[in-house]
Amino acid sequence: MTQGPTIRRIDDPDEEGPDVRLAEARDVPRIAATLTVALADSRWTRWALPDDGRMQRLTRLHELDAGHRGVSTRSAWVTDDVDAVAVWEPPAGAEGTAPLPADVRTAMAGELPYLSAHRISTVRDTTTLIGSHRPEQPHWWLLHLGVRPSSRRRGLAAAVLAPAIVRCDEEQTVAAAAVYSWANTRFLRGFGFEVSAELRTTDDELPVWVLVRQPLPAR
């Protein structure tokens, strides 16, 4: 019998960890830089963005879809030096969060097609496919997670994930994500996520795993 992953609780008040806070407007450039450095060589980046100006495209994508989105909706957490970032799409109306502002939505709608260029149809179709496998009930959706290479193996990813995951446990709310590598799947399984769908991008170039995390029972 194959043993499942050991599920980590990350709400232990006796366990020290790095300081984490909600991202602020001043953090947007650093959020974009951190995620770009963290994901520059990822399979998704090479698949979704053209070679021409790829790093500039990736930086602008993170500026809009992680920085401005996360800050404006109050659903992005960072370490104090912004060496680690987690950005979520919260359930509609979640307490303490805010709807995506019209100006950010407009900027994303106008610029994201340009950033993916000739890849945009495949990226959009794959996003739609993934969307069809998201949980039906209200849930926190992990959009972006990254740690600067120089700051890895210090527990920073777990630290920036913690606020939303602990909230999900407290409120008995589902969390979910889509990832494009088994390493990321294995990492999230350590926090209670389970694979709910194994897919391929619509051009059959990359595997995609959709993961869902049921809230842990209260202690």
Residue pairs with C-beta under 8 A, 6 or more apart in sequence:
4 189
5 186
5 189
5 190
6 190
7 190
7 191
7 192
7 216
8 158
8 190
8 191
8 192
9 216
10 158
10 161
10 162
10 165
10 166
10 191
11 162
11 165
11 166
11 169
17 155
17 158
17 159
17 162
18 79
18 80
18 84
18 154
18 155
18 156
18 159
19 79
19 80
20 77
20 78
20 79
20 80
20 159
20 160
20 162
20 163
21 77
21 78
21 80
22 74
22 76
22 77
22 78
23 31
23 67
23 70
23 71
23 76
23 77
23 78
23 82
23 85
23 87
24 71
25 71
27 67
27 71
27 78
27 82
28 63
28 67
28 68
28 71
29 63
29 67
30 78
30 82
31 62
31 63
31 66
31 67
31 70
31 71
31 76
31 78
31 82
31 85
31 87
32 59
32 60
32 62
32 63
32 66
32 67
33 59
34 82
34 83
34 84
34 85
34 146
34 147
34 148
35 62
35 66
35 85
35 144
35 146
36 55
36 58
36 59
36 62
37 146
37 148
37 149
38 146
38 147
38 148
38 149
39 45
39 58
39 146
40 55
40 58
42 180
42 181
43 180
43 181
43 206
44 180
44 206
45 54
45 58
46 54
47 119
47 180
47 201
47 205
47 206
48 116
48 119
48 123
49 57
49 58
49 61
49 115
49 116
49 117
49 119
50 57
50 116
50 117
50 118
50 119
52 117
57 115
57 116
57 117
60 111
60 115
61 112
61 115
62 144
64 104
64 107
64 108
64 111
64 112
65 87
65 108
65 112
65 143
65 144
66 76
66 85
66 87
66 143
66 144
67 76
68 104
68 107
69 76
69 87
69 100
69 104
69 108
69 143
70 76
70 85
70 87
70 88
70 143
70 144
72 98
72 100
72 101
72 104
73 89
73 90
73 97
73 98
73 99
73 100
74 96
74 97
74 98
75 87
75 88
75 89
75 90
75 97
75 140
75 164
76 85
76 86
76 87
76 88
77 85
77 86
77 160
77 161
77 162
77 163
77 164
78 84
78 85
78 86
78 160
79 151
79 156
79 159
79 160
83 147
83 148
83 150
83 151
83 156
84 146
84 147
84 148
84 151
84 156
84 157
84 159
84 160
85 144
85 145
85 146
85 147
85 160
86 142
86 144
86 145
86 157
86 160
86 161
86 164
87 142
87 143
87 144
87 145
88 140
88 141
88 142
88 143
88 164
89 140
89 141
89 143
90 97
90 140
90 164
91 138
91 139
91 140
91 173
92 99
92 138
94 138
94 140
112 120
113 120
116 123
122 201
122 202
122 203
125 202
126 201
126 202
126 203
126 208
129 199
129 201
129 202
129 208
130 178
130 199
130 208
130 210
133 196
133 197
133 199
133 210
134 141
134 176
134 210
135 174
135 176
135 196
135 212
137 174
138 173
138 174
139 173
139 174
139 175
139 176
139 212
140 164
140 167
140 168
140 173
140 174
140 175
140 176
141 175
141 176
141 177
142 161
142 164
142 175
142 176
142 177
142 188
145 157
145 160
145 161
147 156
147 157
157 187
158 191
161 191
164 175
165 175
165 191
165 192
165 213
167 173
168 174
168 175
168 213
168 215
169 215
169 216
169 218
170 218
171 215
172 215
173 215
174 212
174 213
174 214
174 215
175 193
175 212
175 213
175 215
176 193
176 196
176 210
176 211
176 212
176 213
177 188
177 193
177 210
177 211
178 208
178 209
178 210
178 211
179 185
179 188
179 208
179 209
179 211
180 206
180 207
180 208
180 209
181 207
182 207
182 209
184 209
185 195
185 209
185 211
188 211
188 213
189 195
189 211
191 213
192 213
192 214
192 216
193 211
193 212
193 213
194 211
194 212
194 213
194 214
195 209
195 210
195 211
196 210
196 211
196 212
197 209
197 210
198 207
198 208
198 209
198 210
199 207
199 208
199 209
199 210
200 206
200 207
200 208
201 208
